[in-house]
């Protein structure tokens, strides 16, 4: 996702993201200043993991 795509995305509850084409996760937080997306990869990690928008693709309501 480019910076422009990130800036123009209307983030909402239930949105999912594909990270580096292999990881699927629900978006739990967004940092607009740094253009990063926060997800929890597994239940073992209590803290969010943050990814730059350039390695993310928004998937809305499905896995592809």
PDB file of N, CA, C and O in Angstrom:
ATOM      1  N   UNK A   1       0.850  -1.160   0.000  1.00  0.00           N
ATOM      2  CA  UNK A   1       0.000   0.000   0.000  1.00  0.00           C
ATOM      3  C   UNK A   1       0.902   1.230   0.000  1.00  0.00           C
ATOM      4  O   UNK A   1       1.861   1.312   0.768  1.00  0.00           O
ATOM      5  N   UNK A   2       0.588   2.165  -0.855  1.00  0.00           N
ATOM      6  CA  UNK A   2       1.371   3.398  -0.906  1.00  0.00           C
ATOM      7  C   UNK A   2       0.929   4.345   0.205  1.00  0.00           C
ATOM      8  O   UNK A   2      -0.103   4.136   0.843  1.00  0.00           O
ATOM      9  N   UNK A   3       1.721   5.381   0.422  1.00  0.00           N
ATOM     10  CA  UNK A   3       1.343   6.388   1.421  1.00  0.00           C
ATOM     11  C   UNK A   3       0.017   7.047   1.058  1.00  0.00           C
ATOM     12  O   UNK A   3      -0.817   7.296   1.929  1.00  0.00           O
ATOM     13  N   UNK A   4      -0.175   7.327  -0.220  1.00  0.00           N
ATOM     14  CA  UNK A   4      -1.421   7.957  -0.670  1.00  0.00           C
ATOM     15  C   UNK A   4      -2.613   7.033  -0.426  1.00  0.00           C
ATOM     16  O   UNK A   4      -3.670   7.491   0.008  1.00  0.00           O
ATOM     17  N   UNK A   5      -2.454   5.734  -0.700  1.00  0.00           N
ATOM     18  CA  UNK A   5      -3.526   4.777  -0.444  1.00  0.00           C
ATOM     19  C   UNK A   5      -3.842   4.721   1.050  1.00  0.00           C
ATOM     20  O   UNK A   5      -5.010   4.684   1.437  1.00  0.00           O
ATOM     21  N   UNK A   6      -2.808   4.713   1.888  1.00  0.00           N
ATOM     22  CA  UNK A   6      -3.003   4.711   3.337  1.00  0.00           C
ATOM     23  C   UNK A   6      -3.785   5.955   3.761  1.00  0.00           C
ATOM     24  O   UNK A   6      -4.760   5.866   4.508  1.00  0.00           O
ATOM     25  N   UNK A   7      -3.346   7.109   3.275  1.00  0.00           N
ATOM     26  CA  UNK A   7      -3.995   8.370   3.649  1.00  0.00           C
ATOM     27  C   UNK A   7      -5.453   8.431   3.217  1.00  0.00           C
ATOM     28  O   UNK A   7      -6.259   9.098   3.865  1.00  0.00           O
ATOM     29  N   UNK A   8      -5.807   7.747   2.135  1.00  0.00           N
ATOM     30  CA  UNK A   8      -7.171   7.794   1.602  1.00  0.00           C
ATOM     31  C   UNK A   8      -8.051   6.642   2.068  1.00  0.00           C
ATOM     32  O   UNK A   8      -9.223   6.581   1.698  1.00  0.00           O
ATOM     33  N   UNK A   9      -7.516   5.734   2.867  1.00  0.00           N
ATOM     34  CA  UNK A   9      -8.288   4.602   3.360  1.00  0.00           C
ATOM     35  C   UNK A   9      -9.147   5.032   4.542  1.00  0.00           C
ATOM     36  O   UNK A   9      -8.680   5.707   5.459  1.00  0.00           O
ATOM     37  N   UNK A  10     -10.397   4.632   4.502  1.00  0.00           N
ATOM     38  CA  UNK A  10     -11.302   4.875   5.627  1.00  0.00           C
ATOM     39  C   UNK A  10     -11.309   3.599   6.466  1.00  0.00           C
ATOM     40  O   UNK A  10     -12.064   2.666   6.194  1.00  0.00           O
ATOM     41  N   UNK A  11     -10.468   3.576   7.476  1.00  0.00           N
ATOM     42  CA  UNK A  11     -10.327   2.397   8.330  1.00  0.00           C
ATOM     43  C   UNK A  11     -11.581   2.220   9.171  1.00  0.00           C
ATOM     44  O   UNK A  11     -12.146   3.187   9.683  1.00  0.00           O
ATOM     45  N   UNK A  12     -12.009   0.957   9.306  1.00  0.00           N
ATOM     46  CA  UNK A  12     -13.195   0.676  10.103  1.00  0.00           C
ATOM     47  C   UNK A  12     -13.055  -0.698  10.769  1.00  0.00           C
ATOM     48  O   UNK A  12     -12.199  -1.505  10.407  1.00  0.00           O
ATOM     49  N   UNK A  13     -13.907  -0.925  11.734  1.00  0.00           N
ATOM     50  CA  UNK A  13     -13.893  -2.180  12.481  1.00  0.00           C
ATOM     51  C   UNK A  13     -14.084  -3.358  11.529  1.00  0.00           C
ATOM     52  O   UNK A  13     -14.894  -3.303  10.604  1.00  0.00           O
ATOM     53  N   UNK A  14     -13.326  -4.415  11.774  1.00  0.00           N
ATOM     54  CA  UNK A  14     -13.463  -5.623  10.975  1.00  0.00           C
ATOM     55  C   UNK A  14     -12.551  -5.694   9.760  1.00  0.00           C
ATOM     56  O   UNK A  14     -12.530  -6.707   9.060  1.00  0.00           O
ATOM     57  N   UNK A  15     -11.804  -4.641   9.506  1.00  0.00           N
ATOM     58  CA  UNK A  15     -10.899  -4.664   8.363  1.00  0.00           C
ATOM     59  C   UNK A  15      -9.727  -5.591   8.657  1.00  0.00           C
ATOM     60  O   UNK A  15      -9.243  -5.681   9.785  1.00  0.00           O
ATOM     61  N   UNK A  16      -9.293  -6.270   7.616  1.00  0.00           N
ATOM     62  CA  UNK A  16      -8.156  -7.173   7.733  1.00  0.00           C
ATOM     63  C   UNK A  16      -7.052  -6.683   6.812  1.00  0.00           C
ATOM     64  O   UNK A  16      -7.272  -5.895   5.892  1.00  0.00           O
ATOM     65  N   UNK A  17      -5.865  -7.178   7.095  1.00  0.00           N
ATOM     66  CA  UNK A  17      -4.702  -6.768   6.322  1.00  0.00           C
ATOM     67  C   UNK A  17      -3.869  -7.999   5.983  1.00  0.00           C
ATOM     68  O   UNK A  17      -3.769  -8.937   6.773  1.00  0.00           O
ATOM     69  N   UNK A  18      -3.279  -7.976   4.803  1.00  0.00           N
ATOM     70  CA  UNK A  18      -2.307  -8.999   4.424  1.00  0.00           C
ATOM     71  C   UNK A  18      -0.953  -8.315   4.472  1.00  0.00           C
ATOM     72  O   UNK A  18      -0.746  -7.273   3.850  1.00  0.00           O
ATOM     73  N   UNK A  19      -0.029  -8.916   5.221  1.00  0.00           N
ATOM     74  CA  UNK A  19       1.296  -8.323   5.423  1.00  0.00           C
ATOM     75  C   UNK A  19       2.328  -9.188   4.717  1.00  0.00           C
ATOM     76  O   UNK A  19       2.386 -10.401   4.921  1.00  0.00           O
ATOM     77  N   UNK A  20       3.142  -8.549   3.884  1.00  0.00           N
ATOM     78  CA  UNK A  20       4.188  -9.270   3.135  1.00  0.00           C
ATOM     79  C   UNK A  20       3.643 -10.478   2.391  1.00  0.00           C
ATOM     80  O   UNK A  20       4.341 -11.482   2.254  1.00  0.00           O
ATOM     81  N   UNK A  21       2.427 -10.401   1.915  1.00  0.00           N
ATOM     82  CA  UNK A  21       1.727 -11.441   1.135  1.00  0.00           C
ATOM     83  C   UNK A  21       1.510 -12.760   1.868  1.00  0.00           C
ATOM     84  O   UNK A  21       0.971 -13.691   1.269  1.00  0.00           O
ATOM     85  N   UNK A  22       1.903 -12.886   3.137  1.00  0.00           N
ATOM     86  CA  UNK A  22       1.772 -14.176   3.818  1.00  0.00           C
ATOM     87  C   UNK A  22       0.998 -14.139   5.124  1.00  0.00           C
ATOM     88  O   UNK A  22       0.429 -15.159   5.514  1.00  0.00           O
ATOM     89  N   UNK A  23       0.955 -13.024   5.804  1.00  0.00           N
ATOM     90  CA  UNK A  23       0.318 -12.936   7.122  1.00  0.00           C
ATOM     91  C   UNK A  23      -1.029 -12.232   6.974  1.00  0.00           C
ATOM     92  O   UNK A  23      -1.104 -11.148   6.396  1.00  0.00           O
ATOM     93  N   UNK A  24      -2.089 -12.846   7.494  1.00  0.00           N
ATOM     94  CA  UNK A  24      -3.410 -12.232   7.516  1.00  0.00           C
ATOM     95  C   UNK A  24      -3.759 -11.919   8.968  1.00  0.00           C
ATOM     96  O   UNK A  24      -3.564 -12.756   9.850  1.00  0.00           O
ATOM     97  N   UNK A  25      -4.274 -10.715   9.219  1.00  0.00           N
ATOM     98  CA  UNK A  25      -4.632 -10.345  10.584  1.00  0.00           C
ATOM     99  C   UNK A  25      -5.680  -9.239  10.561  1.00  0.00           C
ATOM    100  O   UNK A  25      -5.811  -8.501   9.584  1.00  0.00           O
ATOM    101  N   UNK A  26      -6.423  -9.143  11.661  1.00  0.00           N
ATOM    102  CA  UNK A  26      -7.381  -8.052  11.813  1.00  0.00           C
ATOM    103  C   UNK A  26      -6.631  -6.795  12.230  1.00  0.00           C
ATOM    104  O   UNK A  26      -5.727  -6.848  13.064  1.00  0.00           O
ATOM    105  N   UNK A  27      -7.009  -5.675  11.650  1.00  0.00           N
ATOM    106  CA  UNK A  27      -6.405  -4.394  12.025  1.00  0.00           C
ATOM    107  C   UNK A  27      -6.981  -3.986  13.374  1.00  0.00           C
ATOM    108  O   UNK A  27      -8.196  -3.864  13.529  1.00  0.00           O
ATOM    109  N   UNK A  28      -6.095  -3.773  14.354  1.00  0.00           N
ATOM    110  CA  UNK A  28      -6.536  -3.394  15.694  1.00  0.00           C
ATOM    111  C   UNK A  28      -6.247  -1.938  16.014  1.00  0.00           C
ATOM    112  O   UNK A  28      -6.880  -1.357  16.895  1.00  0.00           O
ATOM    113  N   UNK A  29      -5.292  -1.340  15.301  1.00  0.00           N
ATOM    114  CA  UNK A  29      -4.947   0.062  15.538  1.00  0.00           C
ATOM    115  C   UNK A  29      -4.251   0.620  14.309  1.00  0.00           C
ATOM    116  O   UNK A  29      -3.666  -0.114  13.512  1.00  0.00           O
ATOM    117  N   UNK A  30      -4.329   1.929  14.176  1.00  0.00           N
ATOM    118  CA  UNK A  30      -3.668   2.617  13.066  1.00  0.00           C
ATOM    119  C   UNK A  30      -2.949   3.832  13.620  1.00  0.00           C
ATOM    120  O   UNK A  30      -3.514   4.588  14.410  1.00  0.00           O
ATOM    121  N   UNK A  31      -1.698   4.023  13.206  1.00  0.00           N
ATOM    122  CA  UNK A  31      -0.941   5.206  13.585  1.00  0.00           C
ATOM    123  C   UNK A  31      -0.805   6.063  12.328  1.00  0.00           C
ATOM    124  O   UNK A  31       0.008   5.779  11.449  1.00  0.00           O
ATOM    125  N   UNK A  32      -1.618   7.113  12.264  1.00  0.00           N
ATOM    126  CA  UNK A  32      -1.665   7.939  11.059  1.00  0.00           C
ATOM    127  C   UNK A  32      -0.386   8.754  10.873  1.00  0.00           C
ATOM    128  O   UNK A  32       0.040   8.987   9.742  1.00  0.00           O
ATOM    129  N   UNK A  33       0.219   9.183  11.960  1.00  0.00           N
ATOM    130  CA  UNK A  33       1.442   9.987  11.864  1.00  0.00           C
ATOM    131  C   UNK A  33       2.586   9.192  11.234  1.00  0.00           C
ATOM    132  O   UNK A  33       3.323   9.710  10.395  1.00  0.00           O
ATOM    133  N   UNK A  34       2.728   7.932  11.644  1.00  0.00           N
ATOM    134  CA  UNK A  34       3.821   7.098  11.134  1.00  0.00           C
ATOM    135  C   UNK A  34       3.410   6.204   9.964  1.00  0.00           C
ATOM    136  O   UNK A  34       4.239   5.497   9.391  1.00  0.00           O
ATOM    137  N   UNK A  35       2.113   6.243   9.614  1.00  0.00           N
ATOM    138  CA  UNK A  35       1.556   5.393   8.559  1.00  0.00           C
ATOM    139  C   UNK A  35       1.858   3.915   8.820  1.00  0.00           C
ATOM    140  O   UNK A  35       2.371   3.206   7.955  1.00  0.00           O
ATOM    141  N   UNK A  36       1.527   3.476  10.026  1.00  0.00           N
ATOM    142  CA  UNK A  36       1.721   2.091  10.407  1.00  0.00           C
ATOM    143  C   UNK A  36       0.395   1.471  10.845  1.00  0.00           C
ATOM    144  O   UNK A  36      -0.537   2.163  11.254  1.00  0.00           O
ATOM    145  N   UNK A  37       0.344   0.142  10.745  1.00  0.00           N
ATOM    146  CA  UNK A  37      -0.856  -0.610  11.080  1.00  0.00           C
ATOM    147  C   UNK A  37      -0.500  -1.591  12.191  1.00  0.00           C
ATOM    148  O   UNK A  37       0.486  -2.322  12.093  1.00  0.00           O
ATOM    149  N   UNK A  38      -1.307  -1.600  13.243  1.00  0.00           N
ATOM    150  CA  UNK A  38      -1.071  -2.468  14.391  1.00  0.00           C
ATOM    151  C   UNK A  38      -1.963  -3.695  14.354  1.00  0.00           C
ATOM    152  O   UNK A  38      -3.180  -3.593  14.207  1.00  0.00           O
ATOM    153  N   UNK A  39      -1.333  -4.863  14.492  1.00  0.00           N
ATOM    154  CA  UNK A  39      -2.064  -6.132  14.494  1.00  0.00           C
ATOM    155  C   UNK A  39      -1.514  -7.030  15.597  1.00  0.00           C
ATOM    156  O   UNK A  39      -0.424  -6.795  16.118  1.00  0.00           O
ATOM    157  N   UNK A  40      -2.266  -8.040  15.937  1.00  0.00           N
ATOM    158  CA  UNK A  40      -1.789  -9.074  16.853  1.00  0.00           C
ATOM    159  C   UNK A  40      -1.674 -10.342  16.024  1.00  0.00           C
ATOM    160  O   UNK A  40      -2.677 -10.889  15.565  1.00  0.00           O
ATOM    161  N   UNK A  41      -0.447 -10.806  15.834  1.00  0.00           N
ATOM    162  CA  UNK A  41      -0.181 -11.947  14.973  1.00  0.00           C
ATOM    163  C   UNK A  41      -0.699 -13.248  15.583  1.00  0.00           C
ATOM    164  O   UNK A  41      -1.261 -14.081  14.872  1.00  0.00           O
ATOM    165  N   UNK A  42      -0.518 -13.427  16.870  1.00  0.00           N
ATOM    166  CA  UNK A  42      -1.000 -14.639  17.534  1.00  0.00           C
ATOM    167  C   UNK A  42      -1.461 -14.290  18.935  1.00  0.00           C
ATOM    168  O   UNK A  42      -1.190 -13.196  19.432  1.00  0.00           O
ATOM    169  N   UNK A  43      -2.150 -15.211  19.564  1.00  0.00           N
ATOM    170  CA  UNK A  43      -2.642 -14.964  20.920  1.00  0.00           C
ATOM    171  C   UNK A  43      -1.512 -14.963  21.939  1.00  0.00           C
ATOM    172  O   UNK A  43      -1.698 -14.503  23.066  1.00  0.00           O
ATOM    173  N   UNK A  44      -0.349 -15.469  21.561  1.00  0.00           N
ATOM    174  CA  UNK A  44       0.794 -15.482  22.474  1.00  0.00           C
ATOM    175  C   UNK A  44       1.391 -14.088  22.663  1.00  0.00           C
ATOM    176  O   UNK A  44       2.005 -13.813  23.693  1.00  0.00           O
ATOM    177  N   UNK A  45       1.217 -13.217  21.685  1.00  0.00           N
ATOM    178  CA  UNK A  45       1.758 -11.857  21.755  1.00  0.00           C
ATOM    179  C   UNK A  45       0.681 -10.920  22.284  1.00  0.00           C
ATOM    180  O   UNK A  45      -0.337 -10.698  21.630  1.00  0.00           O
ATOM    181  N   UNK A  46       0.912 -10.378  23.461  1.00  0.00           N
ATOM    182  CA  UNK A  46      -0.070  -9.457  24.026  1.00  0.00           C
ATOM    183  C   UNK A  46       0.030  -8.077  23.397  1.00  0.00           C
ATOM    184  O   UNK A  46      -0.980  -7.393  23.233  1.00  0.00           O
ATOM    185  N   UNK A  47       1.237  -7.668  23.045  1.00  0.00           N
ATOM    186  CA  UNK A  47       1.421  -6.349  22.456  1.00  0.00           C
ATOM    187  C   UNK A  47       1.149  -6.399  20.955  1.00  0.00           C
ATOM    188  O   UNK A  47       1.303  -7.431  20.302  1.00  0.00           O
ATOM    189  N   UNK A  48       0.744  -5.259  20.444  1.00  0.00           N
ATOM    190  CA  UNK A  48       0.540  -5.156  19.002  1.00  0.00           C
ATOM    191  C   UNK A  48       1.884  -5.135  18.293  1.00  0.00           C
ATOM    192  O   UNK A  48       2.882  -4.650  18.828  1.00  0.00           O
ATOM    193  N   UNK A  49       1.890  -5.663  17.099  1.00  0.00           N
ATOM    194  CA  UNK A  49       3.054  -5.541  16.238  1.00  0.00           C
ATOM    195  C   UNK A  49       2.681  -4.541  15.154  1.00  0.00           C
ATOM    196  O   UNK A  49       1.590  -4.600  14.587  1.00  0.00           O
ATOM    197  N   UNK A  50       3.597  -3.626  14.874  1.00  0.00           N
ATOM    198  CA  UNK A  50       3.336  -2.525  13.952  1.00  0.00           C
ATOM    199  C   UNK A  50       4.075  -2.746  12.644  1.00  0.00           C
ATOM    200  O   UNK A  50       5.245  -3.128  12.636  1.00  0.00           O
ATOM    201  N   UNK A  51       3.379  -2.501  11.533  1.00  0.00           N
ATOM    202  CA  UNK A  51       3.947  -2.686  10.208  1.00  0.00           C
ATOM    203  C   UNK A  51       3.756  -1.423   9.389  1.00  0.00           C
ATOM    204  O   UNK A  51       2.700  -0.793   9.437  1.00  0.00           O
ATOM    205  N   UNK A  52       4.771  -1.063   8.648  1.00  0.00           N
ATOM    206  CA  UNK A  52       4.704   0.076   7.747  1.00  0.00           C
ATOM    207  C   UNK A  52       3.682  -0.224   6.652  1.00  0.00           C
ATOM    208  O   UNK A  52       3.559  -1.366   6.208  1.00  0.00           O
ATOM    209  N   UNK A  53       2.961   0.789   6.225  1.00  0.00           N
ATOM    210  CA  UNK A  53       1.912   0.583   5.226  1.00  0.00           C
ATOM    211  C   UNK A  53       2.460   0.013   3.914  1.00  0.00           C
ATOM    212  O   UNK A  53       1.715  -0.615   3.161  1.00  0.00           O
ATOM    213  N   UNK A  54       3.732   0.219   3.635  1.00  0.00           N
ATOM    214  CA  UNK A  54       4.300  -0.245   2.364  1.00  0.00           C
ATOM    215  C   UNK A  54       4.343  -1.772   2.253  1.00  0.00           C
ATOM    216  O   UNK A  54       4.483  -2.295   1.148  1.00  0.00           O
ATOM    217  N   UNK A  55       4.227  -2.491   3.361  1.00  0.00           N
ATOM    218  CA  UNK A  55       4.234  -3.959   3.317  1.00  0.00           C
ATOM    219  C   UNK A  55       2.837  -4.535   3.534  1.00  0.00           C
ATOM    220  O   UNK A  55       2.686  -5.742   3.719  1.00  0.00           O
ATOM    221  N   UNK A  56       1.812  -3.673   3.511  1.00  0.00           N
ATOM    222  CA  UNK A  56       0.451  -4.093   3.821  1.00  0.00           C
ATOM    223  C   UNK A  56      -0.481  -3.940   2.616  1.00  0.00           C
ATOM    224  O   UNK A  56      -0.306  -3.070   1.763  1.00  0.00           O
ATOM    225  N   UNK A  57      -1.479  -4.829   2.588  1.00  0.00           N
ATOM    226  CA  UNK A  57      -2.566  -4.735   1.630  1.00  0.00           C
ATOM    227  C   UNK A  57      -3.861  -4.927   2.408  1.00  0.00           C
ATOM    228  O   UNK A  57      -4.010  -5.910   3.134  1.00  0.00           O
ATOM    229  N   UNK A  58      -4.786  -4.006   2.263  1.00  0.00           N
ATOM    230  CA  UNK A  58      -6.056  -4.090   2.984  1.00  0.00           C
ATOM    231  C   UNK A  58      -6.933  -5.158   2.345  1.00  0.00           C
ATOM    232  O   UNK A  58      -7.118  -5.188   1.128  1.00  0.00           O
ATOM    233  N   UNK A  59      -7.464  -6.029   3.186  1.00  0.00           N
ATOM    234  CA  UNK A  59      -8.418  -7.055   2.767  1.00  0.00           C
ATOM    235  C   UNK A  59      -9.670  -6.796   3.592  1.00  0.00           C
ATOM    236  O   UNK A  59      -9.612  -6.856   4.820  1.00  0.00           O
ATOM    237  N   UNK A  60     -10.786  -6.515   2.962  1.00  0.00           N
ATOM    238  CA  UNK A  60     -11.994  -6.165   3.710  1.00  0.00           C
ATOM    239  C   UNK A  60     -12.919  -7.379   3.785  1.00  0.00           C
ATOM    240  O   UNK A  60     -13.532  -7.781   2.795  1.00  0.00           O
ATOM    241  N   UNK A  61     -13.003  -7.957   5.000  1.00  0.00           N
ATOM    242  CA  UNK A  61     -13.967  -8.998   5.280  1.00  0.00           C
ATOM    243  C   UNK A  61     -13.722 -10.359   4.675  1.00  0.00           C
ATOM    244  O   UNK A  61     -14.619 -11.201   4.713  1.00  0.00           O
ATOM    245  N   UNK A  62     -12.544 -10.620   4.114  1.00  0.00           N
ATOM    246  CA  UNK A  62     -12.295 -11.945   3.545  1.00  0.00           C
ATOM    247  C   UNK A  62     -10.812 -12.220   3.472  1.00  0.00           C
ATOM    248  O   UNK A  62      -9.994 -11.305   3.572  1.00  0.00           O
ATOM    249  N   UNK A  63     -10.470 -13.465   3.301  1.00  0.00           N
ATOM    250  CA  UNK A  63      -9.100 -13.866   3.023  1.00  0.00           C
ATOM    251  C   UNK A  63      -8.996 -14.158   1.549  1.00  0.00           C
ATOM    252  O   UNK A  63      -9.900 -14.753   0.962  1.00  0.00           O
ATOM    253  N   UNK A  64      -7.889 -13.742   0.939  1.00  0.00           N
ATOM    254  CA  UNK A  64      -7.717 -14.061  -0.472  1.00  0.00           C
ATOM    255  C   UNK A  64      -6.392 -14.707  -0.715  1.00  0.00           C
ATOM    256  O   UNK A  64      -6.071 -15.047  -1.853  1.00  0.00           O
TER     257      UNK A  64
END
